[in-house]
């Protein structure tokens, strides 16, 4: 008599084997369909053709592949710098100042950068970018930031950082920390102007742009150099523990007799931008590359045009060549606070070399007794610029306090 239990187990085993064979056949058919072009998008290209490939992908001969062709991916054409140079983890406290040894990426634990161009949309970082945190990256071109909350650490950006117009020129909380921004000719040669041209004759890099500009960003331990001008912070911007230095002049103005088109500064703000900005413990130096026409506006240019309000300038070192050392905010500037800054004599005994040896131009504060007793308006006396503070600002060599400019029109009503 047949054992029913044994019969049921045997039938179940045969049934499982049949199911397994069916699954294998389905997987094989699906794989052939993918390879021969039935799938597209995320999984595969519908046709392996060199005419449809861009970037670092190319078609090669491969006898083991379908139709004898395969797609391989090579390293990006532009490779990042090879290694860091070492330095301190953080910048020394005031009254010492940042330099190249504690700013940018080379002083960090990152020794080799990876190219992150493919994590942007041709230099644009949009709101739908899946990952907004970048660490140890090299970007071969400037960045345009549209997404909120982008964070870039221990990285290098070869070109300017700009906001997108659709965000009202806000960088939307961008954080740069231990980042180098430059427009050098190449990684190993920052002594020459990068005057390469695109096929249409336009420059590879737009030298009219600041290294970084826009509202709502933080730049901490940034090393900014070899752009025409440095940072142009807008509203609610913080630049701290950073080194801005060695700027290029536009090639068509590298002549003292040419019309001056490049009024560079390590940091400059104004034109109704810069409300609520903080410039804290930076080394701000405006000079041009060797052999170029040595012209700058200042190390720090605060312009009213028409008004500037609520700017804190504290614990910075200023040096500039052939210009004022600092523009102080203009006749309409209010709540501009210069506190405990050092003025250097690296290029000129008056820090800058313009304006009858006046180191500070267009800074006014409400010291006039008539402003207090009679409430004069700013239009009557620039000395009535409420909230402006000038205290503890001295020469870096220990030779005493730095005077601010006098204004004859204001003095005349005293």
C-alpha angles and dihedrals in degrees: 000000000000116000105238093202092055091047093053093049091048092050091049091052092052091048092052090050092053092049091050092052091050091052092050091051091050092050092049092049091048091050092051089049091053094049095046093054107269092123129057142165115039096013110040147340114260092228132023100225129147090215091066098046125093138175117018098344125102141166119250135179113264119167091197092059129081111278088003094278134107139176119238130183122223130197116280116274090238111058125194126248112286103238148344126262101224128237141146123326094231135013121266117259124258130307083044115068139218122264138163091293094069104026134071121023102294095081093055132085090266110106101174128029123219122221108252099178090114090060090065133059098248090311096322121115106201132193091256094055103128095219122036098176117089124185127179094000135154117206113195093204139029122284132236112204120209100146122086122240100021113168124194120185134181093354145126127231118197099205140016127315113225138172123239118253091231089067092055088257092297120142085211100227098322112179120203114183124174090354130150119212116190145141099211122160088247139335095276100039119057093151096086136061114253096231097163117142134218119235089266091055097254118130118264089233125035104234093190089074125090117236088251130000139166143071130298108024141122124219111189122179091352121167107208121180147133095041120114091250134006128231126343103192117196127195120332096007127149124202112180139164091001137140119219115180151126105043130188125236121223110270094236091055097049089113127084090221095051122097105270109243099161116073096172127184134175087237125005133172139164139094088111091311127111104057111156095006124151125207105187131174101341135147103231114188125164116194135129129242118276112282094022127112103274104228130138135156093225145300088264122019116192108177126182100208087173105335142342124192140183104011122158117203110180138161097355131145115223128199128159141163127231098350142065113301092227137004105213106208106282133248093308098046116121134183091014108153123196106185129173099339127158122226114207132209098208095126104014136017089237094045090245126038104222140086104036091310094302109155096195123044129194102001116140133177134187099261096125110107090215089062089057100039100037103024098235114196121241090250089062098043128011086204087076094071097135119222097016113139131192114179139139095009110147144165112271092229092061096252095132143268122340114240123223122225123272122229118215094204091054093044091050094066095049 
